[in-house]
Amino acid sequence: QVHLVESGGGLVQPGGSLRLSCEDSGVAFSVSSLGWYRQAPEKPREWVATITPNGNTNYKDSVKGRFTISRDNAMNTMYLQMNDLKPEDTAVYYCSLPWRDWGQGTQVTVSS
């Protein structure tokens, strides 16, 4: 049993890339809309992206064209591919699963 394991964060230079992963063994994984949120220091948590069970996606305007959310239902894993990262993307990133409380998140730091 895997309960909401977020990984993939790190320190990257502006323009770099990271891929975040969120794994969970919840039985509703394949039939639920899933999402990513982030929280920068001293700012409220904000929505970043959502993916529906059939793969439709939506993004926060500031990440459109740079971030891609995806899912692998066979692996019970969701991803966030982040390209062309900017310093303002620095935050703790959290996956949003309807049946789970927030996890600890994974830190993304974009700095030269």
N, C-alpha and C positions, 0 to 999 in steps of 0.2 A: 504494500500500500504506500503510495506516494501522496503526501499532502502538500500541495502548492509549493513547489520548489522553483524559485526564480534564480536565474544565473545569466552570466554573460556580460555583466557590466565591467567597467574598468576605466583606465585613464587613456585618452586618445587625443591626438592633436586635432585642431580644426581642419575640417575636410576629410577626416578619417571615418572609419566605419566600425560598427559593432553589431553583433547579433545577440539579442536577448532571447532566452528560452523560459518557458513556464510549463512545468510538468505537474500533472495532478491525476490521481487515479479515480476521480469521481465518476460515477456511472453516467451522470448527465453530460459528460464532456462533449460528446459528439452531437448532442441535440440542443446545446445552449449557445447563445451569443456570448462571446468572450471579449475582453478588452484589455487595454493597457492604459495606465494612468501614470502621472509623474508628479513629484513634489520637489520644487526647488527650495533652497534655504529661505526661511521666513516668508514663504508664499503658500497659499492653499494648494491642496492636491487638485490637479487638473486632468481632464480626460485627454487622451492622445489618439486612440484608435479603437475601432470595434470591428469584429468579424462575426458574421452570422453563421448559423449551422451550414448553410449552403454556400458559404464563401464570399458573400457580399461584404464589402469593406467601406468604412468611413474613417476620415482622418480630420484631426485638428488642422485648420488652415495653414498654420506655420510649419507643419511637417509634411504637407502634401508634396509629392514628387521626390521626397527624400527618404521617407520611412515606408516600409511595407510590412503589413501584418499578415500572418499566414497561420495555418493550423495543420496538424497531422493527427487526425482522429485515431488512426491505428496505434500511434505512439502516445496518445493523450498529451500532446504537447502543442503549445502555441508559441509562435515566434514573433519577434519584431526586428526586422532588418533595418538598421539605421545607417544611412549613407550621408556624406557631406555634412557631417556633424558640426554644429556651431556651439560657441561657448554658452549661448542661452539654452542649449539642450541639457546643460548640466543639471542633474536632479537624481533623486532616487526614483526608480521606475518600479511600478507595481503591476502585477497582473490582476485582473478583475474576473472572478469566477462567482456566479450567482450563489453557489452553495458554500462558499468559504468566506471567512473574515479576511481582512487584509493580511498579507504576509509581511516579511521583513523588507522585501524589495531588494533591488540590486542597484548599486551606485554607479552612475555614469558621470564621468568628469571629462569635460572637453576643455583643454587648456594647452597652450604652447609653453 
